[in-house]
């Protein structure tokens, strides 16, 4: 995950993954990028057949973004789902669990 020029398309983002992050953009991982304003994310993913590009812009608020010391942070699928919903994925609120069976 990282901040980037959001004018880039699939090929530009894949090249950024390969050269900037030193990762394989065709390896099956999702790579998520956020614009500087924080309201737009783009995701690229290669499923083994072809590259997909997903973009989402929040109408209100900003995506909660991790601080990446080396330019990249890994998230669990649940954390990514929260991030894409505009929820603070670092501290999601869980419902209370029952303390007894009866």
C-alpha positions in Angstrom: 0.0 0.0 0.0 1.3 3.5 -0.7 0.6 7.0 -1.8 0.9 7.6 -5.6 0.0 9.8 -8.5 -3.6 8.7 -9.0 -3.5 9.5 -12.7 -1.7 6.2 -13.2 -3.6 3.3 -14.7 -3.1 -0.5 -14.5 0.2 -0.5 -16.3 1.7 2.4 -14.4 0.6 1.0 -11.0 2.0 -2.5 -11.9 5.3 -0.9 -12.9 5.3 1.0 -9.6 4.8 -2.3 -7.7 7.6 -4.0 -9.6 10.1 -1.2 -9.6 9.2 0.9 -6.6 8.1 -1.8 -4.2 10.2 -4.7 -5.6 7.2 -7.0 -5.7 5.7 -9.1 -8.4 2.5 -7.4 -9.6 1.3 -10.7 -11.2 1.7 -12.8 -8.1 -2.0 -12.7 -7.0 -1.6 -10.0 -4.2 -3.9 -7.0 -4.1 -1.9 -3.7 -4.2 -3.8 -0.7 -2.9 -2.8 2.9 -3.5 -4.3 6.1 -2.1 -4.3 9.6 -3.5 -2.9 12.4 -1.4 -6.3 13.9 -0.5 -7.3 10.5 1.0 -10.7 10.1 -0.6 -9.6 7.9 -3.6 -8.1 4.5 -3.7 -7.1 2.3 -6.6 -6.4 -1.5 -6.3 -4.7 -3.6 -8.9 -4.8 -7.4 -8.8 -3.7 -10.1 -11.2 -5.7 -13.3 -11.0 -3.4 -15.4 -13.2 -5.4 -14.6 -16.3 -5.4 -10.8 -16.4 -4.9 -7.6 -14.5 -7.9 -5.9 -12.8 -8.2 -2.3 -11.6 -10.6 -1.2 -9.0 -11.2 2.5 -8.0 -13.3 3.9 -5.2 -13.9 7.5 -4.2 -15.5 8.3 -0.8 -18.2 11.0 -1.1 -17.5 12.0 2.6 -14.5 11.4 4.8 -11.2 9.8 4.0 -9.7 6.4 3.9 -7.8 5.6 7.1 -4.3 4.9 5.9 -1.5 3.0 7.6 1.9 4.7 8.1 4.4 2.8 6.0 8.0 3.1 6.9 9.3 1.2 4.0 6.5 2.2 1.5 4.4 -0.9 2.1 2.1 -2.4 4.7 0.3 -5.7 4.7 -3.4 -5.9 5.8 -5.6 -8.9 6.5 -8.7 -9.3 4.3 -10.9 -8.0 7.2 -8.7 -4.9 7.7 -8.9 -4.2 3.9 -12.7 -4.6 4.0 -12.9 -2.0 6.8 -10.5 0.4 5.0 -12.6 0.2 1.8 -15.7 1.0 3.8 -14.1 4.1 5.3 -14.0 2.4 8.8 -11.0 2.8 11.0 -9.5 -0.6 10.4 -6.9 -0.1 13.2 -9.5 -0.3 16.0 -12.8 -1.7 14.7 -15.5 -2.1 17.4 -16.6 -5.6 18.1 -20.0 -6.6 19.4 -20.1 -7.9 23.0 -19.8 -11.6 23.4 -22.1 -13.6 25.6 -20.5 -14.5 29.0 -22.7 -17.5 29.7 -24.7 -20.1 27.8 -28.0 -19.6 29.8 
